Amino acid sequence: MSTIERDIEQTREHLGQTVDALAAKAETGKHRAGIVALVGVAAVAAFVLWRRFG
């Protein structure tokens, strides 16, 4: 295998690792966004109930 072929293979490996890391971060971001949305809905509901019955 020539030097350029080794470099290409190494670059492919690094790109694969980068894509995997980005996918993991995106999945974590989705989870956090879901939690933030849920907390936001709960806060709005609490505010509405407080204004109505408070």
Biopython code that builds the backbone (N, CA, C, O; Angstrom):
import numpy as np
from Bio.PDB.StructureBuilder import StructureBuilder

atoms = [
    (1, "MET", "N", (0.855, -1.168, 0.000)),
    (1, "MET", "CA", (0.000, 0.000, 0.000)),
    (1, "MET", "C", (0.904, 1.235, 0.000)),
    (1, "MET", "O", (1.850, 1.324, 0.783)),
    (2, "SER", "N", (0.605, 2.162, -0.869)),
    (2, "SER", "CA", (1.439, 3.358, -0.967)),
    (2, "SER", "C", (1.120, 4.337, 0.160)),
    (2, "SER", "O", (0.140, 4.179, 0.886)),
    (3, "THR", "N", (1.953, 5.327, 0.282)),
    (3, "THR", "CA", (1.770, 6.335, 1.327)),
    (3, "THR", "C", (0.450, 7.063, 1.159)),
    (3, "THR", "O", (-0.253, 7.313, 2.138)),
    (4, "ILE", "N", (0.114, 7.401, -0.057)),
    (4, "ILE", "CA", (-1.136, 8.133, -0.293)),
    (4, "ILE", "C", (-2.353, 7.270, 0.035)),
    (4, "ILE", "O", (-3.356, 7.776, 0.538)),
    (5, "GLU", "N", (-2.268, 5.979, -0.246)),
    (5, "GLU", "CA", (-3.376, 5.077, 0.087)),
    (5, "GLU", "C", (-3.540, 4.956, 1.605)),
    (5, "GLU", "O", (-4.661, 4.911, 2.112)),
    (6, "ARG", "N", (-2.416, 4.905, 2.324)),
    (6, "ARG", "CA", (-2.478, 4.862, 3.791)),
    (6, "ARG", "C", (-3.082, 6.152, 4.341)),
    (6, "ARG", "O", (-3.889, 6.127, 5.270)),
    (7, "ASP", "N", (-2.680, 7.277, 3.753)),
    (7, "ASP", "CA", (-3.232, 8.563, 4.186)),
    (7, "ASP", "C", (-4.737, 8.630, 3.941)),
    (7, "ASP", "O", (-5.485, 9.144, 4.773)),
    (8, "ILE", "N", (-5.170, 8.114, 2.810)),
    (8, "ILE", "CA", (-6.602, 8.102, 2.491)),
    (8, "ILE", "C", (-7.350, 7.237, 3.492)),
    (8, "ILE", "O", (-8.403, 7.639, 3.988)),
    (9, "GLU", "N", (-6.830, 6.067, 3.793)),
    (9, "GLU", "CA", (-7.477, 5.174, 4.763)),
    (9, "GLU", "C", (-7.530, 5.814, 6.151)),
    (9, "GLU", "O", (-8.541, 5.725, 6.846)),
    (10, "GLN", "N", (-6.441, 6.452, 6.542)),
    (10, "GLN", "CA", (-6.401, 7.104, 7.850)),
    (10, "GLN", "C", (-7.417, 8.249, 7.901)),
    (10, "GLN", "O", (-8.094, 8.436, 8.912)),
    (11, "THR", "N", (-7.519, 9.002, 6.826)),
    (11, "THR", "CA", (-8.487, 10.100, 6.763)),
    (11, "THR", "C", (-9.906, 9.564, 6.846)),
    (11, "THR", "O", (-10.748, 10.158, 7.521)),
    (12, "ARG", "N", (-10.185, 8.465, 6.182)),
    (12, "ARG", "CA", (-11.515, 7.852, 6.251)),
    (12, "ARG", "C", (-11.847, 7.428, 7.678)),
    (12, "ARG", "O", (-12.970, 7.625, 8.143)),
    (13, "GLU", "N", (-10.874, 6.850, 8.368)),
    (13, "GLU", "CA", (-11.094, 6.436, 9.756)),
    (13, "GLU", "C", (-11.406, 7.641, 10.640)),
    (13, "GLU", "O", (-12.322, 7.601, 11.461)),
    (14, "HIS", "N", (-10.634, 8.713, 10.462)),
    (14, "HIS", "CA", (-10.864, 9.921, 11.258)),
    (14, "HIS", "C", (-12.232, 10.522, 10.957)),
    (14, "HIS", "O", (-12.930, 10.969, 11.868)),
    (15, "LEU", "N", (-12.614, 10.536, 9.695)),
    (15, "LEU", "CA", (-13.927, 11.069, 9.327)),
    (15, "LEU", "C", (-15.045, 10.226, 9.927)),
    (15, "LEU", "O", (-16.052, 10.763, 10.387)),
    (16, "GLY", "N", (-14.869, 8.914, 9.922)),
    (16, "GLY", "CA", (-15.860, 8.032, 10.531)),
    (16, "GLY", "C", (-16.013, 8.304, 12.018)),
    (16, "GLY", "O", (-17.129, 8.333, 12.536)),
    (17, "GLN", "N", (-14.892, 8.503, 12.707)),
    (17, "GLN", "CA", (-14.937, 8.810, 14.135)),
    (17, "GLN", "C", (-15.607, 10.157, 14.383)),
    (17, "GLN", "O", (-16.360, 10.317, 15.343)),
    (18, "THR", "N", (-15.330, 11.122, 13.514)),
    (18, "THR", "CA", (-15.939, 12.445, 13.652)),
    (18, "THR", "C", (-17.445, 12.374, 13.458)),
    (18, "THR", "O", (-18.200, 12.985, 14.214)),
    (19, "VAL", "N", (-17.881, 11.636, 12.455)),
    (19, "VAL", "CA", (-19.318, 11.487, 12.203)),
    (19, "VAL", "C", (-19.995, 10.806, 13.390)),
    (19, "VAL", "O", (-21.083, 11.214, 13.797)),
    (20, "ASP", "N", (-19.372, 9.786, 13.939)),
    (20, "ASP", "CA", (-19.935, 9.099, 15.107)),
    (20, "ASP", "C", (-20.056, 10.044, 16.302)),
    (20, "ASP", "O", (-21.064, 10.033, 17.009)),
    (21, "ALA", "N", (-19.029, 10.859, 16.523)),
    (21, "ALA", "CA", (-19.057, 11.804, 17.645)),
    (21, "ALA", "C", (-20.145, 12.853, 17.450)),
    (21, "ALA", "O", (-20.845, 13.205, 18.400)),
    (22, "LEU", "N", (-20.292, 13.353, 16.226)),
    (22, "LEU", "CA", (-21.334, 14.346, 15.951)),
    (22, "LEU", "C", (-22.726, 13.750, 16.114)),
    (22, "LEU", "O", (-23.631, 14.417, 16.616)),
    (23, "ALA", "N", (-22.902, 12.518, 15.701)),
    (23, "ALA", "CA", (-24.202, 11.856, 15.856)),
    (23, "ALA", "C", (-24.540, 11.684, 17.336)),
    (23, "ALA", "O", (-25.692, 11.861, 17.733)),
    (24, "ALA", "N", (-23.560, 11.346, 18.138)),
    (24, "ALA", "CA", (-23.794, 11.191, 19.579)),
    (24, "ALA", "C", (-24.175, 12.525, 20.212)),
    (24, "ALA", "O", (-25.059, 12.577, 21.067)),
    (25, "LYS", "N", (-23.513, 13.603, 19.796)),
    (25, "LYS", "CA", (-23.852, 14.926, 20.331)),
    (25, "LYS", "C", (-25.253, 15.341, 19.904)),
    (25, "LYS", "O", (-25.990, 15.932, 20.694)),
    (26, "ALA", "N", (-25.627, 15.042, 18.680)),
    (26, "ALA", "CA", (-26.966, 15.388, 18.196)),
    (26, "ALA", "C", (-28.026, 14.646, 18.995)),
    (26, "ALA", "O", (-29.068, 15.213, 19.322)),
    (27, "GLU", "N", (-27.768, 13.390, 19.307)),
    (27, "GLU", "CA", (-28.726, 12.598, 20.088)),
    (27, "GLU", "C", (-28.871, 13.177, 21.491)),
    (27, "GLU", "O", (-29.981, 13.256, 22.018)),
    (28, "THR", "N", (-27.771, 13.579, 22.093)),
    (28, "THR", "CA", (-27.813, 14.205, 23.412)),
    (28, "THR", "C", (-28.579, 15.518, 23.351)),
    (28, "THR", "O", (-29.345, 15.838, 24.260)),
    (29, "GLY", "N", (-28.375, 16.277, 22.284)),
    (29, "GLY", "CA", (-29.082, 17.544, 22.117)),
    (29, "GLY", "C", (-30.579, 17.350, 22.000)),
    (29, "GLY", "O", (-31.348, 18.146, 22.538)),
    (30, "LYS", "N", (-31.009, 16.305, 21.305)),
    (30, "LYS", "CA", (-32.441, 16.011, 21.186)),
    (30, "LYS", "C", (-33.037, 15.724, 22.556)),
    (30, "LYS", "O", (-34.122, 16.205, 22.881)),
    (31, "HIS", "N", (-32.331, 14.947, 23.352)),
    (31, "HIS", "CA", (-32.811, 14.586, 24.690)),
    (31, "HIS", "C", (-32.958, 15.843, 25.551)),
    (31, "HIS", "O", (-33.969, 16.024, 26.231)),
    (32, "ARG", "N", (-31.954, 16.698, 25.517)),
    (32, "ARG", "CA", (-32.001, 17.932, 26.308)),
    (32, "ARG", "C", (-33.119, 18.847, 25.828)),
    (32, "ARG", "O", (-33.809, 19.459, 26.643)),
    (33, "ALA", "N", (-33.304, 18.947, 24.527)),
    (33, "ALA", "CA", (-34.368, 19.798, 23.988)),
    (33, "ALA", "C", (-35.736, 19.294, 24.432)),
    (33, "ALA", "O", (-36.626, 20.092, 24.726)),
    (34, "GLY", "N", (-35.907, 17.992, 24.482)),
    (34, "GLY", "CA", (-37.164, 17.416, 24.950)),
    (34, "GLY", "C", (-37.430, 17.751, 26.405)),
    (34, "GLY", "O", (-38.560, 18.073, 26.775)),
    (35, "ILE", "N", (-36.400, 17.678, 27.228)),
    (35, "ILE", "CA", (-36.543, 18.002, 28.649)),
    (35, "ILE", "C", (-36.873, 19.484, 28.821)),
    (35, "ILE", "O", (-37.740, 19.838, 29.620)),
    (36, "VAL", "N", (-36.189, 20.343, 28.081)),
    (36, "VAL", "CA", (-36.448, 21.782, 28.168)),
    (36, "VAL", "C", (-37.877, 22.091, 27.745)),
    (36, "VAL", "O", (-38.547, 22.904, 28.382)),
    (37, "ALA", "N", (-38.350, 21.456, 26.684)),
    (37, "ALA", "CA", (-39.725, 21.673, 26.232)),
    (37, "ALA", "C", (-40.722, 21.222, 27.292)),
    (37, "ALA", "O", (-41.712, 21.909, 27.544)),
    (38, "LEU", "N", (-40.475, 20.096, 27.901)),
    (38, "LEU", "CA", (-41.368, 19.580, 28.943)),
    (38, "LEU", "C", (-41.410, 20.518, 30.148)),
    (38, "LEU", "O", (-42.483, 20.791, 30.685)),
    (39, "VAL", "N", (-40.265, 21.004, 30.567)),
    (39, "VAL", "CA", (-40.212, 21.947, 31.688)),
    (39, "VAL", "C", (-40.931, 23.242, 31.318)),
    (39, "VAL", "O", (-41.625, 23.824, 32.152)),
    (40, "GLY", "N", (-40.773, 23.694, 30.086)),
    (40, "GLY", "CA", (-41.458, 24.904, 29.635)),
    (40, "GLY", "C", (-42.969, 24.756, 29.672)),
    (40, "GLY", "O", (-43.673, 25.655, 30.131)),
    (41, "VAL", "N", (-43.465, 23.635, 29.194)),
    (41, "VAL", "CA", (-44.909, 23.377, 29.214)),
    (41, "VAL", "C", (-45.410, 23.325, 30.655)),
    (41, "VAL", "O", (-46.469, 23.872, 30.961)),
    (42, "ALA", "N", (-44.671, 22.681, 31.528)),
    (42, "ALA", "CA", (-45.064, 22.602, 32.936)),
    (42, "ALA", "C", (-45.087, 23.993, 33.570)),
    (42, "ALA", "O", (-45.973, 24.293, 34.369)),
    (43, "ALA", "N", (-44.127, 24.839, 33.222)),
    (43, "ALA", "CA", (-44.085, 26.195, 33.776)),
    (43, "ALA", "C", (-45.282, 27.013, 33.301)),
    (43, "ALA", "O", (-45.890, 27.730, 34.095)),
    (44, "VAL", "N", (-45.623, 26.917, 32.033)),
    (44, "VAL", "CA", (-46.779, 27.644, 31.503)),
    (44, "VAL", "C", (-48.056, 27.148, 32.167)),
    (44, "VAL", "O", (-48.904, 27.953, 32.550)),
    (45, "ALA", "N", (-48.204, 25.844, 32.307)),
    (45, "ALA", "CA", (-49.394, 25.286, 32.951)),
    (45, "ALA", "C", (-49.488, 25.757, 34.403)),
    (45, "ALA", "O", (-50.574, 26.102, 34.869)),
    (46, "ALA", "N", (-48.375, 25.775, 35.114)),
    (46, "ALA", "CA", (-48.370, 26.238, 36.504)),
    (46, "ALA", "C", (-48.751, 27.711, 36.577)),
    (46, "ALA", "O", (-49.498, 28.110, 37.471)),
    (47, "PHE", "N", (-48.253, 28.519, 35.657)),
    (47, "PHE", "CA", (-48.581, 29.943, 35.637)),
    (47, "PHE", "C", (-50.066, 30.159, 35.371)),
    (47, "PHE", "O", (-50.706, 30.975, 36.033)),
    (48, "VAL", "N", (-50.611, 29.434, 34.409)),
    (48, "VAL", "CA", (-52.036, 29.555, 34.085)),
    (48, "VAL", "C", (-52.885, 29.154, 35.284)),
    (48, "VAL", "O", (-53.845, 29.848, 35.621)),
    (49, "LEU", "N", (-52.549, 28.056, 35.924)),
    (49, "LEU", "CA", (-53.304, 27.616, 37.100)),
    (49, "LEU", "C", (-53.187, 28.620, 38.250)),
    (49, "LEU", "O", (-54.164, 28.880, 38.952)),
    (50, "TRP", "N", (-52.014, 29.171, 38.437)),
    (50, "TRP", "CA", (-51.796, 30.153, 39.490)),
    (50, "TRP", "C", (-52.639, 31.401, 39.244)),
    (50, "TRP", "O", (-53.249, 31.936, 40.170)),
    (51, "ARG", "N", (-52.672, 31.869, 37.976)),
    (51, "ARG", "CA", (-53.463, 33.060, 37.645)),
    (51, "ARG", "C", (-54.963, 32.784, 37.775)),
    (51, "ARG", "O", (-55.731, 33.654, 38.184)),
    (52, "ARG", "N", (-55.357, 31.587, 37.428)),
    (52, "ARG", "CA", (-56.788, 31.261, 37.462)),
    (52, "ARG", "C", (-57.298, 31.063, 38.888)),
    (52, "ARG", "O", (-58.378, 31.542, 39.233)),
    (53, "PHE", "N", (-56.536, 30.369, 39.706)),
    (53, "PHE", "CA", (-57.004, 30.027, 41.047)),
    (53, "PHE", "C", (-56.323, 30.839, 42.147)),
    (53, "PHE", "O", (-56.680, 30.715, 43.318)),
    (54, "GLY", "N", (-55.352, 31.663, 41.782)),
    (54, "GLY", "CA", (-54.575, 32.375, 42.790)),
    (54, "GLY", "C", (-55.132, 33.691, 43.221)),
    (54, "GLY", "O", (-54.543, 34.363, 44.068)),
]
sb = StructureBuilder()
sb.init_structure("model")
sb.init_model(0)
sb.init_chain("A")
sb.init_seg("    ")
for serial, (resi, resn, name, xyz) in enumerate(atoms, 1):
    if name == "N":
        sb.init_residue(resn, " ", resi, " ")
    sb.init_atom(name, np.array(xyz, "f"), 0.0, 1.0, " ", f" {name:<3s}", serial, name[0])
structure = sb.get_structure()
